[in-house]
Each structure stands twice: as structure tokens, then as C-alpha cells.
Amino acid sequence: MSAVMPGRSVRTAILHLAAQREVVILGLLVAELALFALLSPNFASLLNIQTVLRNSTELGILAAGMTIVIIQGGIDISVGSVLGIVAFVAGTALIGGVPAIVVVLIALAVGAVLGLLNGLLVTVGRVPPIITTLGTMSLWRAVIFLLLGGQFLTGIPSLDLTIERGSMLAMPYSFVLVLVVYVVIWYVMRFRVIGRTIYAVGNNEEAARLAGLDVTRAKLFSYVTVGALAGLAGLTYTMRLHSVEITVGLDLALQAIAAVVIGGASITGGRGTVVGTLIGVLFVGFLRNGLVLLGVPSLWEQAALGFFILASASADHIMEVRRAARRLASTAGVA
């Protein structure tokens, strides 16, 4: 018996590991990297990898905030427009000579206020999240057009060339910032009461309310956080490109949702991790880069993202049905 049990425990551990969505998407990421490296000779170069990481800065920051909102059972498709508003405000402030630290605070504050507006509409106004953020997305997009007057905002001075273009251990500083954001969100979601409350609300909002949890506070925290992170992403955008155009952030909401869902979060709430989301961000970033290097039209980039969103959501649904069936079988066996 003693000789059999260790083998069983090892097999059980391997099967449990293989069932984790983070492990699955990590395997897909490795397969993606290997495939594109074979198809494009420039894909695996250090310069290209650094470019992908640098270009994934805004997506990574937005996806971190989107993870919290989706786990809570909501969604925010206005984040790209919020990024655009903040990019314009931050760029204008930098052109006007406002000190860098003040610009950073302004960017975070503007993003947080716009996120708070979404949160209030959802909690106090009882407007469904998809309707709320669809409305604010359209509103802020119109505001961006009016602010820019149909033109580009150019001539934005640099905050710090070392931070904007430098790297640490071959990793761009901008992506180091992304990793810092993920560590902070991971800590909050894993060890703080508000993080556990967000998971509870996403699993069963009514049960969380009956248990005495502050559901409204959890929702407001989610939307304020994703808004503040959209503000941070707007700031990094101006730091990288030194200009703001009308289409700024236009597709980032879809990409952020794709990264979160591909990374294993349930679109219905209650499940997800920032580790999975980070892998999802890299998957999306390298997917778009690889398709560009292969000369694939941008239309098919959107199609690929849509395919992986549907595939991930379907896989999540199948796994949930199987979990429910196992729980039912276990309950029947006990009875």
C-alpha cells in the first residue's frame, strides 16, 4: 500500500496542476511563441520581445483593473475612452509645464473620478454595468473628439527619458511598472478583506449581502480601481508616444477583456487571478505582434481575439458544468 500511494498522490497532483487554467494558458503561450519563432525569423529577437513588452504596457495595466471588475461580476468597456481622456489631460499639463509628480497625481485622480462615476451609476443608479460603461464609453469618446478638435495633440515633453526608454535586466521599465501593479493587485485580492469580498460578490451577490458584506463598497472599489489604472495607462501612453490622437485607446477594452478571459477569469464573476491575466496579456501581445510580422491584416487580429474569447468562455462553461456534476454526484453519494 505504501508503495502505491505515493504514485497516486503524484498523479493526483499532476492532474490537479493540469486542471489549472493558468497552467493551460501558459502552455498555449509557450506554443504560440514557438510557432511564431518558427514562422518569422525576427520574432524571437531581443529587440522584438522588448518592443512587445513595451507596447503591452497600457494593455497590461488596464487588464489588471479589468480583472477586479470581472471577478466582482461586472465589466467596464469604457476603459479605453478613460485612457484617452487622461492622455489628453496629462499631455496638456506636461505641455503647460506642470511638474511631473503633479501630472501623475492628476492622471490617477481623473481616472479614479471617471471610474467612480461608473460605480455610482451601477450601485446607486442600478444601471447594468454593460449599459453604464457602453454609455460612458461613447460619451468620453465624443469628449476626446471635442478636446482634440479632430487634430493630434503633439509636442508633449518627456517626463524622464531613462524611465521611458530604459530597461532593467533587458526588461523595459514600463513593463516593470506593469509587474509592480500586478503584485499590488495580487496582494489586495489575496490578503485584504476587500479582495475576498470582491470574490464573494462575484460568486453570489445576494449571499454576500446576507452575510453582512459591504457589496456596494466592493463594487465602488472595483470601478474606482480600474478607473485609476486607466488613468495610469493614459499617462504611460503619453510617456511612450508623446502625442494623442482621436483613436487613442479605441480597441484596448476588447483586448483587456480578452486577456482577462483567456487568462482564466469567469466572465460571470467569482473566479480569476492576476497571474492568469498577466499570462493572458502576454498571449494577446505576442499574438498581435506575430500576426503583424507575418503580414496578416489587422481585421484578422480582431477575429483571432474574438475566437480566443469565445473558446475561453466555452471552456470555462464546460468546466463549470463538470464541477457542478461532480458536486451533485458527491452529494448523491453522501445521501
VEXMARTI-486105 format. One record per residue (C-alpha): residue in one letter; chain; x, y, z. Coordinates in Angstrom, 2 decimals, always signed. Example, Ala and Ser with C-alpha at 12.3 -4.5 7.8 and 13.67 -1.06 7.14 Angstrom:
<atom type="A" mol="A" east="+12.30" north="-4.50" up="+7.80"/>
<atom type="S" mol="A" east="+13.67" north="-1.06" up="+7.14"/>
//
This chain:
<atom type="M" mol="A" east="+0.00" north="+0.00" up="+0.00"/>
<atom type="S" mol="A" east="+2.77" north="+2.41" up="+0.92"/>
<atom type="A" mol="A" east="+4.40" north="+1.81" up="-2.47"/>
<atom type="V" mol="A" east="+1.18" north="+2.63" up="-4.32"/>
<atom type="M" mol="A" east="+0.03" north="+5.73" up="-2.50"/>
<atom type="P" mol="A" east="+2.98" north="+7.98" up="-3.43"/>
<atom type="G" mol="A" east="+2.41" north="+7.20" up="-7.10"/>
<atom type="R" mol="A" east="-1.26" north="+8.01" up="-6.78"/>
<atom type="S" mol="A" east="-0.51" north="+11.25" up="-4.96"/>
<atom type="V" mol="A" east="+1.92" north="+12.29" up="-7.70"/>
<atom type="R" mol="A" east="-0.65" north="+11.51" up="-10.41"/>
<atom type="T" mol="A" east="-3.30" north="+13.40" up="-8.49"/>
<atom type="A" mol="A" east="-1.02" north="+16.39" up="-8.12"/>
<atom type="I" mol="A" east="-0.19" north="+16.34" up="-11.84"/>
<atom type="L" mol="A" east="-3.88" north="+16.12" up="-12.80"/>
<atom type="H" mol="A" east="-4.72" north="+18.94" up="-10.40"/>
<atom type="L" mol="A" east="-1.94" north="+21.09" up="-11.86"/>
<atom type="A" mol="A" east="-3.07" north="+20.37" up="-15.42"/>
<atom type="A" mol="A" east="-6.61" north="+21.45" up="-14.49"/>
<atom type="Q" mol="A" east="-5.45" north="+24.94" up="-13.53"/>
<atom type="R" mol="A" east="-6.32" north="+27.49" up="-16.18"/>
<atom type="E" mol="A" east="-3.07" north="+29.37" up="-15.57"/>
<atom type="V" mol="A" east="-1.07" north="+26.26" up="-16.49"/>
<atom type="V" mol="A" east="-3.17" north="+25.70" up="-19.61"/>
<atom type="I" mol="A" east="-2.77" north="+29.26" up="-20.88"/>
<atom type="L" mol="A" east="+0.95" north="+29.19" up="-20.03"/>
<atom type="G" mol="A" east="+1.25" north="+26.10" up="-22.22"/>
<atom type="L" mol="A" east="-0.63" north="+27.89" up="-25.00"/>
<atom type="L" mol="A" east="+1.68" north="+30.90" up="-24.64"/>
<atom type="V" mol="A" east="+4.76" north="+28.70" up="-24.98"/>
<atom type="A" mol="A" east="+3.24" north="+27.00" up="-28.05"/>
<atom type="E" mol="A" east="+2.40" north="+30.40" up="-29.54"/>
<atom type="L" mol="A" east="+5.94" north="+31.67" up="-29.02"/>
<atom type="A" mol="A" east="+7.42" north="+28.53" up="-30.57"/>
<atom type="L" mol="A" east="+5.09" north="+28.71" up="-33.59"/>
<atom type="F" mol="A" east="+5.78" north="+32.37" up="-34.37"/>
<atom type="A" mol="A" east="+9.53" north="+31.86" up="-33.81"/>
<atom type="L" mol="A" east="+9.45" north="+29.17" up="-36.49"/>
<atom type="L" mol="A" east="+7.37" north="+31.23" up="-38.92"/>
<atom type="S" mol="A" east="+9.17" north="+34.58" up="-38.50"/>
<atom type="P" mol="A" east="+12.96" north="+34.87" up="-38.11"/>
<atom type="N" mol="A" east="+12.69" north="+38.24" up="-36.32"/>
<atom type="F" mol="A" east="+10.06" north="+37.21" up="-33.79"/>
<atom type="A" mol="A" east="+12.40" north="+35.76" up="-31.16"/>
<atom type="S" mol="A" east="+14.91" north="+38.61" up="-31.25"/>
<atom type="L" mol="A" east="+15.54" north="+40.50" up="-28.02"/>
<atom type="L" mol="A" east="+14.60" north="+43.78" up="-29.70"/>
<atom type="N" mol="A" east="+11.22" north="+42.41" up="-30.80"/>
<atom type="I" mol="A" east="+10.48" north="+40.93" up="-27.38"/>
<atom type="Q" mol="A" east="+11.29" north="+44.26" up="-25.72"/>
<atom type="T" mol="A" east="+9.05" north="+46.02" up="-28.24"/>
<atom type="V" mol="A" east="+6.15" north="+43.69" up="-27.45"/>
<atom type="L" mol="A" east="+6.57" north="+44.21" up="-23.70"/>
<atom type="R" mol="A" east="+6.80" north="+47.99" up="-24.11"/>
<atom type="N" mol="A" east="+3.75" north="+48.06" up="-26.40"/>
<atom type="S" mol="A" east="+1.82" north="+45.89" up="-23.93"/>
<atom type="T" mol="A" east="+2.21" north="+48.41" up="-21.10"/>
<atom type="E" mol="A" east="-1.23" north="+50.01" up="-21.38"/>
<atom type="L" mol="A" east="-2.95" north="+46.69" up="-22.05"/>
<atom type="G" mol="A" east="-1.28" north="+45.13" up="-19.01"/>
<atom type="I" mol="A" east="-2.30" north="+47.97" up="-16.69"/>
<atom type="L" mol="A" east="-5.89" north="+48.05" up="-17.96"/>
<atom type="A" mol="A" east="-6.24" north="+44.26" up="-17.76"/>
<atom type="A" mol="A" east="-5.16" north="+44.28" up="-14.10"/>
<atom type="G" mol="A" east="-8.06" north="+46.60" up="-13.26"/>
<atom type="M" mol="A" east="-10.44" north="+44.72" up="-15.56"/>
<atom type="T" mol="A" east="-9.63" north="+41.53" up="-13.64"/>
<atom type="I" mol="A" east="-11.03" north="+43.03" up="-10.44"/>
<atom type="V" mol="A" east="-14.19" north="+44.26" up="-12.16"/>
<atom type="I" mol="A" east="-14.87" north="+40.92" up="-13.90"/>
<atom type="I" mol="A" east="-14.22" north="+38.90" up="-10.72"/>
<atom type="Q" mol="A" east="-16.72" north="+41.17" up="-8.97"/>
<atom type="G" mol="A" east="-19.28" north="+40.24" up="-11.64"/>
<atom type="G" mol="A" east="-19.18" north="+43.48" up="-13.63"/>
<atom type="I" mol="A" east="-17.49" north="+44.77" up="-16.75"/>
<atom type="D" mol="A" east="-16.06" north="+48.08" up="-17.93"/>
<atom type="I" mol="A" east="-15.84" north="+48.72" up="-21.66"/>
<atom type="S" mol="A" east="-15.16" north="+52.42" up="-21.14"/>
<atom type="V" mol="A" east="-11.54" north="+51.99" up="-20.03"/>
<atom type="G" mol="A" east="-10.07" north="+52.82" up="-23.44"/>
<atom type="S" mol="A" east="-12.01" north="+56.08" up="-23.55"/>
<atom type="V" mol="A" east="-10.99" north="+56.93" up="-19.97"/>
<atom type="L" mol="A" east="-7.38" north="+56.33" up="-21.02"/>
<atom type="G" mol="A" east="-7.89" north="+58.76" up="-23.90"/>
<atom type="I" mol="A" east="-9.33" north="+61.48" up="-21.65"/>
<atom type="V" mol="A" east="-6.44" north="+61.15" up="-19.22"/>
<atom type="A" mol="A" east="-3.86" north="+61.04" up="-22.02"/>
<atom type="F" mol="A" east="-5.16" north="+64.39" up="-23.27"/>
<atom type="V" mol="A" east="-5.25" north="+65.93" up="-19.77"/>
<atom type="A" mol="A" east="-1.77" north="+64.64" up="-18.90"/>
<atom type="G" mol="A" east="-0.33" north="+65.69" up="-22.25"/>
<atom type="T" mol="A" east="-1.80" north="+69.19" up="-21.96"/>
<atom type="A" mol="A" east="-0.47" north="+69.50" up="-18.41"/>
<atom type="L" mol="A" east="+3.03" north="+68.46" up="-19.50"/>
<atom type="I" mol="A" east="+2.97" north="+70.94" up="-22.38"/>
<atom type="G" mol="A" east="+1.95" north="+73.62" up="-19.87"/>
<atom type="G" mol="A" east="+4.98" north="+72.87" up="-17.69"/>
<atom type="V" mol="A" east="+3.15" north="+71.25" up="-14.76"/>
<atom type="P" mol="A" east="+5.60" north="+69.32" up="-12.52"/>
<atom type="A" mol="A" east="+5.83" north="+65.60" up="-13.27"/>
<atom type="I" mol="A" east="+4.62" north="+64.42" up="-9.82"/>
<atom type="V" mol="A" east="+1.56" north="+66.67" up="-10.11"/>
<atom type="V" mol="A" east="+0.80" north="+65.26" up="-13.55"/>
<atom type="V" mol="A" east="+0.96" north="+61.72" up="-12.14"/>
<atom type="L" mol="A" east="-1.49" north="+62.63" up="-9.37"/>
<atom type="I" mol="A" east="-3.80" north="+64.38" up="-11.83"/>
<atom type="A" mol="A" east="-3.83" north="+61.33" up="-14.12"/>
<atom type="L" mol="A" east="-4.70" north="+58.96" up="-11.27"/>
<atom type="A" mol="A" east="-7.33" north="+61.34" up="-9.88"/>
<atom type="V" mol="A" east="-9.10" north="+61.94" up="-13.21"/>
<atom type="G" mol="A" east="-9.20" north="+58.21" up="-13.93"/>
<atom type="A" mol="A" east="-10.47" north="+57.43" up="-10.42"/>
<atom type="V" mol="A" east="-13.24" north="+60.05" up="-10.67"/>
<atom type="L" mol="A" east="-14.43" north="+58.69" up="-14.03"/>
<atom type="G" mol="A" east="-14.34" north="+55.18" up="-12.57"/>
<atom type="L" mol="A" east="-16.31" north="+56.39" up="-9.54"/>
<atom type="L" mol="A" east="-18.98" north="+57.75" up="-11.88"/>
<atom type="N" mol="A" east="-19.36" north="+54.30" up="-13.43"/>
<atom type="G" mol="A" east="-19.51" north="+52.74" up="-9.98"/>
<atom type="L" mol="A" east="-22.20" north="+55.15" up="-8.78"/>
<atom type="L" mol="A" east="-24.33" north="+54.53" up="-11.86"/>
<atom type="V" mol="A" east="-24.07" north="+50.78" up="-11.26"/>
<atom type="T" mol="A" east="-24.63" north="+50.80" up="-7.48"/>
<atom type="V" mol="A" east="-26.84" north="+53.82" up="-6.80"/>
<atom type="G" mol="A" east="-28.46" north="+54.15" up="-10.22"/>
<atom type="R" mol="A" east="-28.91" north="+50.37" up="-10.58"/>
<atom type="V" mol="A" east="-27.90" north="+50.60" up="-14.25"/>
<atom type="P" mol="A" east="-26.44" north="+47.30" up="-15.57"/>
<atom type="P" mol="A" east="-22.63" north="+47.53" up="-15.93"/>
<atom type="I" mol="A" east="-22.63" north="+46.82" up="-19.67"/>
<atom type="I" mol="A" east="-25.15" north="+49.64" up="-20.30"/>
<atom type="T" mol="A" east="-23.38" north="+52.03" up="-17.93"/>
<atom type="T" mol="A" east="-19.95" north="+51.61" up="-19.43"/>
<atom type="L" mol="A" east="-21.25" north="+51.48" up="-23.01"/>
<atom type="G" mol="A" east="-22.83" north="+54.87" up="-22.38"/>
<atom type="T" mol="A" east="-19.78" north="+56.41" up="-20.73"/>
<atom type="M" mol="A" east="-17.52" north="+54.93" up="-23.39"/>
<atom type="S" mol="A" east="-19.50" north="+56.74" up="-26.09"/>
<atom type="L" mol="A" east="-19.67" north="+59.92" up="-24.02"/>
<atom type="W" mol="A" east="-15.93" north="+60.08" up="-23.32"/>
<atom type="R" mol="A" east="-15.14" north="+59.21" up="-26.94"/>
<atom type="A" mol="A" east="-17.16" north="+62.25" up="-28.03"/>
<atom type="V" mol="A" east="-15.35" north="+64.37" up="-25.42"/>
<atom type="I" mol="A" east="-11.98" north="+63.23" up="-26.77"/>
<atom type="F" mol="A" east="-13.03" north="+64.32" up="-30.26"/>
<atom type="L" mol="A" east="-14.14" north="+67.72" up="-28.97"/>
<atom type="L" mol="A" east="-10.97" north="+68.23" up="-26.92"/>
<atom type="L" mol="A" east="-8.69" north="+67.38" up="-29.84"/>
<atom type="G" mol="A" east="-10.83" north="+69.21" up="-32.37"/>
<atom type="G" mol="A" east="-10.17" north="+66.49" up="-34.90"/>
<atom type="Q" mol="A" east="-6.41" north="+67.07" up="-34.64"/>
<atom type="F" mol="A" east="-3.46" north="+65.38" up="-32.94"/>
<atom type="L" mol="A" east="-2.04" north="+66.67" up="-29.65"/>
<atom type="T" mol="A" east="+1.71" north="+66.78" up="-30.28"/>
<atom type="G" mol="A" east="+4.82" north="+68.23" up="-28.73"/>
<atom type="I" mol="A" east="+4.31" north="+66.53" up="-25.36"/>
<atom type="P" mol="A" east="+7.62" north="+66.78" up="-23.46"/>
<atom type="S" mol="A" east="+9.25" north="+63.77" up="-21.85"/>
<atom type="L" mol="A" east="+8.81" north="+63.00" up="-18.17"/>
<atom type="D" mol="A" east="+12.06" north="+61.05" up="-17.92"/>
<atom type="L" mol="A" east="+13.85" north="+59.53" up="-20.91"/>
<atom type="T" mol="A" east="+15.57" north="+56.94" up="-18.68"/>
<atom type="I" mol="A" east="+12.24" north="+55.63" up="-17.42"/>
<atom type="E" mol="A" east="+10.53" north="+55.84" up="-20.80"/>
<atom type="R" mol="A" east="+13.22" north="+54.14" up="-22.89"/>
<atom type="G" mol="A" east="+15.43" north="+52.35" up="-20.36"/>
<atom type="S" mol="A" east="+15.35" north="+48.74" up="-19.22"/>
<atom type="M" mol="A" east="+16.26" north="+46.59" up="-16.24"/>
<atom type="L" mol="A" east="+17.69" north="+43.13" up="-16.93"/>
<atom type="A" mol="A" east="+16.61" north="+43.60" up="-20.58"/>
<atom type="M" mol="A" east="+13.01" north="+44.31" up="-19.47"/>
<atom type="P" mol="A" east="+11.62" north="+47.78" up="-20.31"/>
<atom type="Y" mol="A" east="+10.96" north="+49.95" up="-17.27"/>
<atom type="S" mol="A" east="+7.40" north="+50.46" up="-18.48"/>
<atom type="F" mol="A" east="+6.72" north="+46.74" up="-18.17"/>
<atom type="V" mol="A" east="+8.44" north="+46.66" up="-14.79"/>
<atom type="L" mol="A" east="+5.74" north="+49.14" up="-13.76"/>
<atom type="V" mol="A" east="+3.14" north="+46.66" up="-15.04"/>
<atom type="L" mol="A" east="+4.64" north="+43.93" up="-12.85"/>
<atom type="V" mol="A" east="+4.54" north="+46.25" up="-9.81"/>
<atom type="V" mol="A" east="+0.84" north="+46.91" up="-10.47"/>
<atom type="Y" mol="A" east="+0.16" north="+43.16" up="-10.64"/>
<atom type="V" mol="A" east="+1.99" north="+42.46" up="-7.39"/>
<atom type="V" mol="A" east="-0.08" north="+45.11" up="-5.61"/>
<atom type="I" mol="A" east="-3.38" north="+43.81" up="-7.06"/>
<atom type="W" mol="A" east="-2.39" north="+40.23" up="-6.23"/>
<atom type="Y" mol="A" east="-1.72" north="+41.21" up="-2.62"/>
<atom type="V" mol="A" east="-5.02" north="+43.08" up="-2.29"/>
<atom type="M" mol="A" east="-7.10" north="+40.30" up="-3.83"/>
<atom type="R" mol="A" east="-5.42" north="+37.54" up="-1.84"/>
<atom type="F" mol="A" east="-4.79" north="+39.04" up="+1.59"/>
<atom type="R" mol="A" east="-7.11" north="+42.01" up="+2.11"/>
<atom type="V" mol="A" east="-10.75" north="+41.87" up="+3.18"/>
<atom type="I" mol="A" east="-11.86" north="+43.91" up="+0.19"/>
<atom type="G" mol="A" east="-10.31" north="+41.34" up="-2.14"/>
<atom type="R" mol="A" east="-12.12" north="+38.43" up="-0.52"/>
<atom type="T" mol="A" east="-15.33" north="+40.46" up="-0.56"/>
<atom type="I" mol="A" east="-14.99" north="+41.03" up="-4.30"/>
<atom type="Y" mol="A" east="-14.69" north="+37.28" up="-4.88"/>
<atom type="A" mol="A" east="-17.74" north="+36.67" up="-2.68"/>
<atom type="V" mol="A" east="-19.81" north="+39.27" up="-4.53"/>
<atom type="G" mol="A" east="-18.85" north="+37.75" up="-7.86"/>
<atom type="N" mol="A" east="-19.80" north="+34.25" up="-6.72"/>
<atom type="N" mol="A" east="-23.18" north="+35.20" up="-5.26"/>
<atom type="E" mol="A" east="-24.05" north="+38.84" up="-4.66"/>
<atom type="E" mol="A" east="-27.19" north="+38.14" up="-2.64"/>
<atom type="A" mol="A" east="-25.44" north="+35.60" up="-0.41"/>
<atom type="A" mol="A" east="-22.61" north="+38.10" up="+0.15"/>
<atom type="R" mol="A" east="-25.14" north="+40.77" up="+1.16"/>
<atom type="L" mol="A" east="-26.94" north="+38.40" up="+3.54"/>
<atom type="A" mol="A" east="-23.56" north="+37.50" up="+5.07"/>
<atom type="G" mol="A" east="-23.11" north="+41.16" up="+6.01"/>
<atom type="L" mol="A" east="-20.51" north="+42.01" up="+3.40"/>
<atom type="D" mol="A" east="-20.47" north="+45.54" up="+2.00"/>
<atom type="V" mol="A" east="-21.43" north="+44.83" up="-1.60"/>
<atom type="T" mol="A" east="-21.67" north="+48.49" up="-2.61"/>
<atom type="R" mol="A" east="-18.19" north="+49.24" up="-1.28"/>
<atom type="A" mol="A" east="-16.75" north="+46.27" up="-3.20"/>
<atom type="K" mol="A" east="-18.32" north="+47.43" up="-6.46"/>
<atom type="L" mol="A" east="-17.23" north="+51.03" up="-6.00"/>
<atom type="F" mol="A" east="-13.71" north="+49.87" up="-5.17"/>
<atom type="S" mol="A" east="-13.62" north="+47.81" up="-8.38"/>
<atom type="Y" mol="A" east="-14.68" north="+50.65" up="-10.65"/>
<atom type="V" mol="A" east="-12.55" north="+53.30" up="-8.94"/>
<atom type="T" mol="A" east="-9.52" north="+51.00" up="-9.17"/>
<atom type="V" mol="A" east="-9.97" north="+50.21" up="-12.85"/>
<atom type="G" mol="A" east="-10.53" north="+53.94" up="-13.48"/>
<atom type="A" mol="A" east="-7.35" north="+54.92" up="-11.64"/>
<atom type="L" mol="A" east="-5.39" north="+52.26" up="-13.53"/>
<atom type="A" mol="A" east="-6.85" north="+53.56" up="-16.81"/>
<atom type="G" mol="A" east="-5.52" north="+56.94" up="-15.72"/>
<atom type="L" mol="A" east="-2.09" north="+55.43" up="-15.11"/>
<atom type="A" mol="A" east="-2.25" north="+53.77" up="-18.53"/>
<atom type="G" mol="A" east="-3.16" north="+57.12" up="-20.10"/>
<atom type="L" mol="A" east="-0.05" north="+58.61" up="-18.51"/>
<atom type="T" mol="A" east="+2.23" north="+55.82" up="-19.74"/>
<atom type="Y" mol="A" east="+0.72" north="+56.25" up="-23.21"/>
<atom type="T" mol="A" east="+1.76" north="+59.90" up="-23.35"/>
<atom type="M" mol="A" east="+5.19" north="+58.98" up="-21.96"/>
<atom type="R" mol="A" east="+5.75" north="+56.43" up="-24.72"/>
<atom type="L" mol="A" east="+4.32" north="+58.23" up="-27.76"/>
<atom type="H" mol="A" east="+4.44" north="+61.94" up="-26.83"/>
<atom type="S" mol="A" east="+1.23" north="+62.51" up="-28.80"/>
<atom type="V" mol="A" east="-2.50" north="+61.85" up="-28.50"/>
<atom type="E" mol="A" east="-4.79" north="+61.06" up="-31.44"/>
<atom type="I" mol="A" east="-8.57" north="+60.72" up="-31.74"/>
<atom type="T" mol="A" east="-8.46" north="+56.91" up="-31.87"/>
<atom type="V" mol="A" east="-6.41" north="+56.61" up="-28.67"/>
<atom type="G" mol="A" east="-7.41" north="+53.52" up="-26.66"/>
<atom type="L" mol="A" east="-10.11" north="+52.55" up="-29.14"/>
<atom type="D" mol="A" east="-9.53" north="+48.77" up="-29.08"/>
<atom type="L" mol="A" east="-7.95" north="+48.43" up="-25.65"/>
<atom type="A" mol="A" east="-11.16" north="+47.50" up="-23.81"/>
<atom type="L" mol="A" east="-11.68" north="+44.46" up="-26.05"/>
<atom type="Q" mol="A" east="-8.04" north="+43.47" up="-25.70"/>
<atom type="A" mol="A" east="-8.17" north="+43.83" up="-21.90"/>
<atom type="I" mol="A" east="-11.32" north="+41.71" up="-21.66"/>
<atom type="A" mol="A" east="-9.71" north="+39.14" up="-23.95"/>
<atom type="A" mol="A" east="-6.58" north="+38.97" up="-21.78"/>
<atom type="V" mol="A" east="-8.64" north="+38.53" up="-18.59"/>
<atom type="V" mol="A" east="-10.95" north="+35.86" up="-20.04"/>
<atom type="I" mol="A" east="-8.15" north="+34.00" up="-21.80"/>
<atom type="G" mol="A" east="-6.25" north="+34.13" up="-18.51"/>
<atom type="G" mol="A" east="-8.96" north="+32.08" up="-16.81"/>
<atom type="A" mol="A" east="-11.35" north="+34.57" up="-15.23"/>
<atom type="S" mol="A" east="-15.03" north="+33.69" up="-15.42"/>
<atom type="I" mol="A" east="-16.99" north="+36.32" up="-17.33"/>
<atom type="T" mol="A" east="-19.89" north="+35.72" up="-14.90"/>
<atom type="G" mol="A" east="-17.71" north="+36.61" up="-11.90"/>
<atom type="G" mol="A" east="-16.28" north="+34.89" up="-8.85"/>
<atom type="R" mol="A" east="-13.16" north="+33.38" up="-10.41"/>
<atom type="G" mol="A" east="-9.91" north="+34.70" up="-11.82"/>
<atom type="T" mol="A" east="-6.37" north="+35.63" up="-10.86"/>
<atom type="V" mol="A" east="-3.96" north="+38.38" up="-11.85"/>
<atom type="V" mol="A" east="-1.36" north="+35.69" up="-12.60"/>
<atom type="G" mol="A" east="-3.66" north="+34.26" up="-15.24"/>
<atom type="T" mol="A" east="-4.40" north="+37.75" up="-16.56"/>
<atom type="L" mol="A" east="-0.70" north="+38.57" up="-16.88"/>
<atom type="I" mol="A" east="-0.17" north="+35.43" up="-18.94"/>
<atom type="G" mol="A" east="-3.23" north="+36.42" up="-20.98"/>
<atom type="V" mol="A" east="-1.73" north="+39.88" up="-21.60"/>
<atom type="L" mol="A" east="+1.48" north="+38.30" up="-22.91"/>
<atom type="F" mol="A" east="-0.55" north="+35.88" up="-25.03"/>
<atom type="V" mol="A" east="-2.52" north="+38.74" up="-26.63"/>
<atom type="G" mol="A" east="+0.56" north="+40.95" up="-27.03"/>
<atom type="F" mol="A" east="+2.66" north="+38.31" up="-28.76"/>
<atom type="L" mol="A" east="-0.31" north="+37.14" up="-30.84"/>
<atom type="R" mol="A" east="-0.83" north="+40.61" up="-32.29"/>
<atom type="N" mol="A" east="+2.90" north="+41.08" up="-32.84"/>
<atom type="G" mol="A" east="+3.32" north="+37.71" up="-34.52"/>
<atom type="L" mol="A" east="+0.42" north="+38.32" up="-36.89"/>
<atom type="V" mol="A" east="+1.86" north="+41.72" up="-37.84"/>
<atom type="L" mol="A" east="+5.28" north="+40.18" up="-38.58"/>
<atom type="L" mol="A" east="+3.56" north="+37.60" up="-40.78"/>
<atom type="G" mol="A" east="+1.76" north="+40.35" up="-42.68"/>
<atom type="V" mol="A" east="-1.72" north="+39.32" up="-41.54"/>
<atom type="P" mol="A" east="-4.30" north="+42.15" up="-41.96"/>
<atom type="S" mol="A" east="-5.46" north="+43.83" up="-38.74"/>
<atom type="L" mol="A" east="-9.01" north="+42.59" up="-39.37"/>
<atom type="W" mol="A" east="-7.84" north="+39.07" up="-38.66"/>
<atom type="E" mol="A" east="-6.20" north="+40.21" up="-35.42"/>
<atom type="Q" mol="A" east="-9.66" north="+41.15" up="-34.16"/>
<atom type="A" mol="A" east="-11.05" north="+37.86" up="-35.44"/>
<atom type="A" mol="A" east="-8.34" north="+35.94" up="-33.58"/>
<atom type="L" mol="A" east="-9.09" north="+37.80" up="-30.35"/>
<atom type="G" mol="A" east="-12.79" north="+37.09" up="-30.77"/>
<atom type="F" mol="A" east="-12.07" north="+33.40" up="-31.36"/>
<atom type="F" mol="A" east="-9.97" north="+33.07" up="-28.21"/>
<atom type="I" mol="A" east="-12.57" north="+34.93" up="-26.13"/>
<atom type="L" mol="A" east="-15.28" north="+32.53" up="-27.31"/>
<atom type="A" mol="A" east="-13.04" north="+29.50" up="-26.84"/>
<atom type="S" mol="A" east="-12.07" north="+30.55" up="-23.31"/>
<atom type="A" mol="A" east="-15.66" north="+31.33" up="-22.31"/>
<atom type="S" mol="A" east="-16.81" north="+27.98" up="-23.71"/>
<atom type="A" mol="A" east="-14.06" north="+26.12" up="-21.88"/>
<atom type="D" mol="A" east="-14.98" north="+27.92" up="-18.66"/>
<atom type="H" mol="A" east="-18.64" north="+26.94" up="-19.11"/>
<atom type="I" mol="A" east="-17.76" north="+23.28" up="-19.76"/>
<atom type="M" mol="A" east="-15.52" north="+23.17" up="-16.67"/>
<atom type="E" mol="A" east="-18.26" north="+24.76" up="-14.55"/>
<atom type="V" mol="A" east="-20.81" north="+22.18" up="-15.75"/>
<atom type="R" mol="A" east="-18.40" north="+19.37" up="-14.89"/>
<atom type="R" mol="A" east="-17.73" north="+20.83" up="-11.45"/>
<atom type="A" mol="A" east="-21.46" north="+21.09" up="-10.81"/>
<atom type="A" mol="A" east="-21.94" north="+17.48" up="-11.95"/>
<atom type="R" mol="A" east="-19.18" north="+16.28" up="-9.60"/>
<atom type="R" mol="A" east="-20.70" north="+18.19" up="-6.69"/>
<atom type="L" mol="A" east="-24.11" north="+16.70" up="-7.46"/>
<atom type="A" mol="A" east="-22.65" north="+13.20" up="-7.69"/>
<atom type="S" mol="A" east="-20.78" north="+13.69" up="-4.41"/>
<atom type="T" mol="A" east="-23.94" north="+14.93" up="-2.69"/>
<atom type="A" mol="A" east="-25.94" north="+11.99" up="-4.04"/>
<atom type="G" mol="A" east="-23.25" north="+9.58" up="-2.85"/>
<atom type="V" mol="A" east="-23.32" north="+11.03" up="+0.67"/>
<atom type="A" mol="A" east="-27.12" north="+10.86" up="+0.75"/>
//
